[in-house]
């Protein structure tokens, strides 16, 4: 029987190895820039750092959302890495729950 993914087992994610690489890049950017900058600055830095890590990055990708076969909306994804992982970047001190 296949192992179920748990919130703490990133390697069980569909793109777990890629997600680990992205998280590593994210922490590099965070440690180098710190906090308090505009979201666009972090987005530009993430793009540079992801590309430096040898990953492909698409920015502001239009996404159409379907629910039960019906188009219910659309949005622009901040970044898509390796045509597999969608990133939505937020620059805030505290995430609301």
SEFI-42986 format. One record per residue (C-alpha): residue number from 1; y negated, z negated, x. Coordinates in pm, 1 decimal. Layout:
REM SEFI-42986
+------+----------+----------+----------+
| roke |        y |        z |        x |
+------+----------+----------+----------+
|  NUM |        Y |        Z |        X |
...
+------+----------+----------+----------+
END
This chain:
REM SEFI-42986
+------+----------+----------+----------+
| roke |        y |        z |        x |
+------+----------+----------+----------+
|    1 |      0.0 |      0.0 |      0.0 |
|    2 |   -346.3 |     91.1 |    144.1 |
|    3 |   -566.7 |   -197.8 |    253.2 |
|    4 |   -867.7 |   -260.1 |     30.6 |
|    5 |  -1210.6 |   -266.8 |    192.8 |
|    6 |  -1377.6 |   -605.4 |    189.5 |
|    7 |  -1748.6 |   -673.3 |    243.3 |
|    8 |  -1672.0 |   -791.4 |    597.5 |
|    9 |  -1437.9 |   -511.1 |    706.7 |
|   10 |  -1665.7 |   -221.4 |    803.3 |
|   11 |  -1379.0 |    -40.5 |    972.3 |
|   12 |  -1219.8 |     -3.0 |    627.3 |
|   13 |  -1521.9 |    194.2 |    504.6 |
|   14 |  -1484.3 |    566.3 |    446.3 |
|   15 |  -1703.8 |    638.5 |    750.6 |
|   16 |  -1660.9 |    301.1 |    921.1 |
|   17 |  -1684.0 |    417.6 |   1283.3 |
|   18 |  -1997.1 |    620.5 |   1208.5 |
|   19 |  -2148.4 |    329.7 |   1016.5 |
|   20 |  -2089.1 |    103.4 |   1318.6 |
|   21 |  -2271.7 |    351.5 |   1542.2 |
|   22 |  -2563.3 |    375.2 |   1297.6 |
|   23 |  -2589.2 |     -3.4 |   1277.4 |
|   24 |  -2594.6 |    -22.9 |   1657.0 |
|   25 |  -2882.4 |    225.4 |   1666.2 |
|   26 |  -3062.2 |     35.7 |   1390.3 |
|   27 |  -3047.8 |   -288.8 |   1588.9 |
|   28 |  -3176.0 |   -111.1 |   1900.1 |
|   29 |  -3475.0 |     20.0 |   1704.9 |
|   30 |  -3538.2 |   -318.1 |   1546.5 |
|   31 |  -3526.0 |   -502.4 |   1880.1 |
|   32 |  -3751.3 |   -246.7 |   2050.6 |
|   33 |  -4015.8 |   -219.5 |   1775.7 |
|   34 |  -3993.7 |   -561.0 |   1611.5 |
|   35 |  -4119.0 |   -606.7 |   1256.2 |
|   36 |  -4442.6 |   -539.9 |   1071.7 |
|   37 |  -4477.9 |   -162.5 |   1112.2 |
|   38 |  -4492.5 |    107.9 |    846.3 |
|   39 |  -4168.5 |    248.8 |    707.1 |
|   40 |  -4260.5 |    593.1 |    843.8 |
|   41 |  -4272.4 |    451.9 |   1198.7 |
|   42 |  -3923.1 |    304.6 |   1166.2 |
|   43 |  -3797.2 |    629.0 |   1011.2 |
|   44 |  -3933.4 |    835.0 |   1301.5 |
|   45 |  -3787.9 |    589.4 |   1553.0 |
|   46 |  -3448.0 |    590.0 |   1380.5 |
|   47 |  -3442.4 |    969.4 |   1386.5 |
|   48 |  -3521.1 |    974.9 |   1760.4 |
|   49 |  -3267.8 |    701.6 |   1839.8 |
|   50 |  -2990.9 |    855.9 |   1625.3 |
|   51 |  -3044.4 |   1192.4 |   1791.4 |
|   52 |  -3046.1 |   1025.3 |   2135.2 |
|   53 |  -2707.8 |    879.2 |   2037.1 |
|   54 |  -2579.9 |   1233.6 |   1979.3 |
|   55 |  -2584.2 |   1218.7 |   1599.4 |
|   56 |  -2723.2 |   1482.1 |   1364.3 |
|   57 |  -2992.1 |   1365.8 |   1122.6 |
|   58 |  -3140.6 |   1534.8 |    817.1 |
|   59 |  -3460.4 |   1388.5 |    671.3 |
|   60 |  -3603.1 |   1385.4 |    318.4 |
|   61 |  -3292.8 |   1549.7 |    173.2 |
|   62 |  -3315.7 |   1630.2 |   -199.6 |
|   63 |  -3028.7 |   1471.5 |   -395.1 |
|   64 |  -2940.1 |   1543.3 |   -757.3 |
|   65 |  -2769.0 |   1256.6 |   -941.0 |
|   66 |  -2505.7 |   1316.9 |  -1207.9 |
|   67 |  -2356.4 |   1061.5 |  -1446.3 |
|   68 |  -2052.1 |   1164.1 |  -1650.4 |
|   69 |  -2126.7 |   1526.5 |  -1577.7 |
|   70 |  -2489.5 |   1505.7 |  -1689.7 |
|   71 |  -2783.6 |   1534.1 |  -1450.8 |
|   72 |  -2970.4 |   1204.7 |  -1486.3 |
|   73 |  -3217.7 |   1224.9 |  -1201.1 |
|   74 |  -3303.0 |   1323.0 |   -849.7 |
|   75 |  -3454.4 |   1169.7 |   -538.9 |
|   76 |  -3508.9 |   1238.1 |   -169.4 |
|   77 |  -3278.9 |   1056.2 |     69.3 |
|   78 |  -3466.8 |    918.6 |    369.3 |
|   79 |  -3197.2 |   1033.1 |    611.7 |
|   80 |  -2842.4 |   1166.4 |    609.5 |
|   81 |  -2647.2 |   1117.2 |    931.6 |
|   82 |  -2367.6 |   1357.4 |   1031.3 |
|   83 |  -2371.5 |   1498.2 |    674.2 |
|   84 |  -2180.4 |   1184.2 |    574.9 |
|   85 |  -2388.3 |    864.2 |    559.4 |
|   86 |  -2705.3 |    833.7 |    351.6 |
|   87 |  -2976.4 |    600.3 |    484.2 |
|   88 |  -3253.9 |    452.8 |    272.4 |
|   89 |  -3498.2 |    274.0 |    501.7 |
|   90 |  -3715.0 |    -14.9 |    384.1 |
|   91 |  -3980.3 |   -197.4 |    582.1 |
|   92 |  -4030.7 |   -544.5 |    437.5 |
|   93 |  -4020.4 |   -903.8 |    557.0 |
|   94 |  -3786.7 |  -1019.1 |    277.6 |
|   95 |  -3546.6 |   -828.3 |     55.4 |
|   96 |  -3570.3 |   -925.4 |   -309.2 |
|   97 |  -3249.3 |  -1026.5 |   -483.5 |
+------+----------+----------+----------+
END
